[in-house]
Amino acid sequence: MTTILSRITTDPEICHGKPTIRGLRYPVENMLQLLASGMTIEELLADYPDLVREDFLACISYASKLVQIKSIHKIAS
């Protein structure tokens, strides 16, 4: 059984290892910024025809998981 989060991948050879959508050169970070700026998923689908609705939902789900981190520890510099 695959989950929606399986659409988010990381590969050191693609976008410097940042999380991307399905191994394509669409960083999750950029898609979240576009959504946060007020663009709708429908507008993004028109701008990025090789993506599907579930890709954007996966980005939102990924961000949701990131903010569930229980604690953050400072690394000594």
Secondary structure, 3 states (H helix, E strand, C coil): CCCHHHHEECCCCCHHHCCEECCCCCEHHHHHHHHHCCCCHHHHHHHCCCCCHHHHHHHHHHHHHHCCCCCCCCCCC
